[in-house]
Amino acid sequence: MRVGKLIQTFSSLIAAFLIISSSYAQEAKTLFINMPDSVTPLLTKVNREDCIDFLESKMKAVIENRFGHKSEMTDLSKDYIRMQMSSQSAWQMKVLQLNDTTQVICTIATVCAPACDSSIHFYTQAWEPLDAEKFIALPVMDDFLSAPDSTDIYAYNEARHAADMLLMKADFTKENTDLTLTLTTSDYMSTETAEKLKPYLRRPIVYRWKGGKFVR
């Protein structure tokens, strides 16, 4: 009798563990399907469900969005999703561990017209907006540039003055929590002006998720 109860209890614990493990493995796709339409207005809930079903069936996840155009889910993992919304726009989502029991959602919306520019947002698992400044200190223009010594400062100042609009493209790394920010300001400049700025450009800035926020 006691052995039977122990076996039953043990079986229940295994079942509970499998349910928890399964729900965690499906976290990104579950959040994606259940997110408000206002987060990605181009996609309906049916669109989002179809994208998941197609990729899990090893099919190309191309759907007709709310406006009658094509969108495609290009990446899906337990904590990452990427959508190519249109030929000029993309959307990414990453589920990040805040502590042992809490996660936050970070999304990136990128529009290229033609220079790419991204906006980054954070949400609770209930898709309630969070203050982005609590999770990342975004770079400013000078963080992407390397000022020369005094012998070339005039040319630098001229090129820096022409870079009057901060545009940057953000991308998650699928395999980990790295977030890369690349300056795209020169993409909207004339070729001649962009060439003058090119010698002073630094490498893209990489952030890593550590202690509940992105740090360089």
Wavefront OBJ file of the C-alpha trace (Angstrom):
o trace
v 0.000 0.000 0.000
v 2.721 2.407 1.044
v 4.850 1.380 -1.960
v 1.910 2.090 -4.252
v 1.486 5.577 -2.797
v 5.203 6.266 -3.171
v 5.096 5.192 -6.806
v 2.034 7.361 -7.390
v 3.690 10.359 -5.713
v 6.897 9.824 -7.665
v 4.938 9.597 -10.923
v 3.087 12.812 -10.092
v 6.370 14.612 -9.414
v 7.795 13.431 -12.741
v 4.641 14.552 -14.550
v 4.788 17.972 -12.882
v 8.448 18.324 -13.789
v 7.739 17.448 -17.419
v 4.906 19.972 -17.585
v 7.118 22.721 -16.165
v 9.973 21.792 -18.489
v 7.651 21.702 -21.483
v 6.107 25.068 -20.692
v 9.567 26.637 -20.353
v 10.681 25.149 -23.669
v 7.652 26.708 -25.324
v 7.977 30.036 -23.527
v 8.919 32.221 -26.506
v 6.320 30.843 -28.863
v 3.610 30.897 -26.192
v 4.343 34.531 -25.389
v 4.437 35.364 -29.097
v 1.072 33.787 -29.805
v -0.593 35.428 -26.802
v 0.870 38.917 -27.152
v -1.483 41.846 -27.855
v -2.000 42.739 -31.518
v -0.819 46.263 -30.674
v 2.773 45.016 -30.254
v 2.975 43.890 -33.894
v -0.060 45.411 -35.674
v 0.789 43.672 -38.964
v 0.120 40.228 -37.485
v -3.100 38.670 -36.254
v -3.117 35.906 -33.663
v -3.880 33.431 -36.455
v -0.810 34.751 -38.346
v 1.357 34.142 -35.298
v -0.019 30.651 -34.728
v 0.504 29.761 -38.389
v 4.147 30.923 -38.283
v 4.860 28.646 -35.327
v 3.062 25.686 -36.933
v 4.903 26.115 -40.246
v 8.378 26.287 -38.732
v 7.741 23.386 -36.375
v 6.604 21.394 -39.416
v 9.895 22.250 -41.164
v 8.043 24.449 -43.660
v 8.772 27.977 -44.788
v 6.837 30.230 -42.412
v 5.468 32.779 -44.888
v 2.021 34.207 -44.164
v -0.229 36.934 -45.530
v -0.326 39.676 -42.899
v -3.183 41.959 -41.906
v -2.458 44.341 -44.811
v -2.383 41.604 -47.418
v 1.407 41.497 -47.795
v 3.897 38.717 -47.030
v 5.657 38.331 -43.667
v 7.999 35.496 -42.691
v 9.207 34.000 -39.421
v 12.895 33.290 -40.045
v 14.016 32.086 -36.586
v 12.387 30.283 -33.685
v 13.958 28.877 -30.516
v 12.834 28.511 -26.930
v 13.843 32.107 -26.118
v 14.139 33.862 -29.497
v 11.910 34.747 -32.442
v 12.631 36.788 -35.548
v 10.084 38.002 -38.086
v 10.824 39.602 -41.444
v 7.730 41.789 -41.461
v 8.353 43.232 -44.926
v 11.246 43.867 -47.289
v 12.118 46.950 -45.222
v 11.187 45.968 -41.674
v 12.011 43.228 -39.175
v 10.974 42.340 -35.617
v 12.835 40.329 -32.990
v 11.904 39.025 -29.559
v 14.108 37.642 -26.794
v 13.009 36.145 -23.462
v 15.517 37.116 -20.776
v 15.946 35.786 -17.256
v 15.540 38.570 -14.685
v 16.017 36.317 -11.666
v 15.346 32.709 -10.679
v 11.587 33.019 -11.134
v 10.982 36.068 -13.333
v 11.612 36.762 -16.995
v 11.266 39.857 -19.140
v 10.603 40.180 -22.851
v 12.773 42.406 -25.020
v 11.683 43.296 -28.559
v 13.469 45.047 -31.407
v 11.583 46.692 -34.272
v 13.785 47.705 -37.207
v 12.804 49.799 -40.222
v 15.129 50.447 -43.177
v 14.254 53.417 -45.372
v 16.951 53.060 -46.621
v 19.136 53.474 -43.496
v 18.091 51.006 -40.799
v 16.981 52.238 -37.380
v 15.806 50.130 -34.449
v 13.634 50.714 -31.411
v 14.001 48.539 -28.308
v 11.192 47.810 -25.851
v 10.821 45.733 -22.684
v 7.728 43.991 -21.317
v 6.612 41.742 -18.496
v 5.442 38.239 -19.384
v 1.923 39.705 -19.362
v 3.073 42.189 -22.044
v 2.932 45.156 -19.723
v 5.439 47.829 -20.863
v 8.557 48.338 -18.737
v 10.930 51.299 -18.551
v 13.740 50.504 -21.007
v 16.198 52.706 -19.099
v 16.129 50.187 -16.243
v 17.535 47.512 -18.539
v 19.878 49.291 -20.961
v 21.794 52.550 -21.344
v 21.745 53.130 -25.081
v 24.881 54.570 -26.714
v 25.189 58.099 -28.052
v 26.809 59.115 -31.333
v 30.289 59.629 -29.885
v 30.302 56.059 -28.536
v 30.477 54.868 -32.139
v 33.269 57.259 -33.182
v 36.978 57.426 -32.419
v 38.369 60.964 -32.293
v 41.877 61.313 -33.772
v 44.830 63.224 -32.391
v 45.090 66.973 -32.940
v 46.784 66.658 -36.357
v 43.566 65.386 -37.943
v 40.975 67.020 -35.703
v 39.674 69.419 -38.357
v 38.714 66.615 -40.744
v 37.141 64.706 -37.850
v 35.083 67.690 -36.717
v 33.829 68.214 -40.256
v 32.774 64.571 -40.566
v 31.276 64.532 -37.058
v 29.229 67.652 -37.803
v 27.755 65.945 -40.864
v 26.627 63.020 -38.685
v 23.677 64.976 -37.361
v 21.233 62.093 -36.855
v 21.821 59.051 -34.648
v 20.600 55.937 -36.430
v 21.512 52.454 -35.229
v 20.505 48.897 -35.983
v 20.026 46.425 -33.131
v 20.268 42.638 -33.427
v 20.021 39.784 -30.966
v 22.314 36.788 -31.207
v 20.153 33.715 -31.587
v 22.415 31.433 -29.535
v 22.908 33.662 -26.469
v 21.823 36.962 -24.901
v 24.237 39.241 -26.792
v 22.741 42.402 -28.265
v 24.715 44.179 -30.997
v 24.185 47.835 -31.925
v 25.601 49.066 -35.233
v 25.745 52.716 -36.295
v 23.840 53.217 -39.573
v 23.955 57.014 -39.760
v 26.364 56.921 -42.691
v 23.833 54.911 -44.729
v 21.618 57.958 -45.212
v 24.525 60.269 -46.107
v 25.885 60.892 -49.567
v 28.682 58.541 -50.590
v 31.260 61.324 -50.364
v 30.216 62.404 -46.870
v 30.001 58.806 -45.630
v 33.550 58.140 -46.828
v 34.807 61.071 -44.759
v 33.183 59.593 -41.631
v 34.321 56.021 -42.292
v 37.892 56.331 -40.883
v 36.514 57.308 -37.463
v 33.939 54.542 -37.062
v 34.408 52.064 -34.222
v 33.278 48.463 -34.187
v 29.612 47.727 -33.363
v 28.824 47.890 -29.654
v 27.999 44.546 -28.014
v 25.889 44.287 -24.860
v 25.496 41.175 -22.724
v 22.613 40.373 -20.396
v 24.055 40.265 -16.886
v 22.442 40.799 -13.499
v 19.056 41.614 -14.997
v 20.206 44.250 -17.517
v 22.292 44.727 -20.644
v 25.896 45.793 -20.001
v 28.758 46.482 -22.405
l 1 2 3 4 5 6 7 8 9 10 11 12 13 14 15 16 17 18 19 20 21 22 23 24 25 26 27 28 29 30 31 32 33 34 35 36 37 38 39 40 41 42 43 44 45 46 47 48 49 50 51 52 53 54 55 56 57 58 59 60 61 62 63 64 65 66 67 68 69 70 71 72 73 74 75 76 77 78 79 80 81 82 83 84 85 86 87 88 89 90 91 92 93 94 95 96 97 98 99 100 101 102 103 104 105 106 107 108 109 110 111 112 113 114 115 116 117 118 119 120 121 122 123 124 125 126 127 128 129 130 131 132 133 134 135 136 137 138 139 140 141 142 143 144 145 146 147 148 149 150 151 152 153 154 155 156 157 158 159 160 161 162 163 164 165 166 167 168 169 170 171 172 173 174 175 176 177 178 179 180 181 182 183 184 185 186 187 188 189 190 191 192 193 194 195 196 197 198 199 200 201 202 203 204 205 206 207 208 209 210 211 212 213 214 215 216
